[in-house]
Amino acid sequence: MVKLMGPFIGRRKTAIARLFIRPGKGNIYINNQPLTYYGNEIIRNKILAPLYFDEKFWKNHDFYVKVEGGGVVAIADAVSFAISKALAIRSSTVAQKIKEYNRVLLAGDPRQTEPKKPNRYSARRFKQKSYR
């Protein structure tokens, strides 16, 4: 039986990523699709950023991510946050390197969109009035 590590959970805005790690060849799957099919080069680099801090571990394991909600960038942030958490739990030196690179990868980003108010177009924009 293959040992499965996880779930490691990453959240950003409304995106929730659940990461499972198992021994393999360094492949990354997002919703059962290889990473090469997901987003553009900038988004893929955002997802891969924490993996460069522990390449030996990355090359010997497969990463399976299930993602719900959010847009493309929020999903990428949630996945990179989950990967960072997994690597930080494994090794404190890797956690320190990730923190020096980008603290948000381990601390998270709590910002959410403001809810829409009644009788308005958006959260803050009022309907225009014309008296003339």
ZIMOMO-V952201 format. One line per field, one symbol per residue. psi: psi as a letter, one per 40 degrees, with the letter a starting at -180 (. if undefined). A space follows every 10 residues. Layout:
# ZIMOMO-V952201
psi->???
This chain:
# ZIMOMO-V952201
psi->hhhhhaihhh ihbehhhhhh hihaefihhh fehiddehaa dddddddedd deegddddee iihhhhhiii addddddddd dddddddddd hddddddddd dhdddddihe hiihiiiifi dadehihiih e.
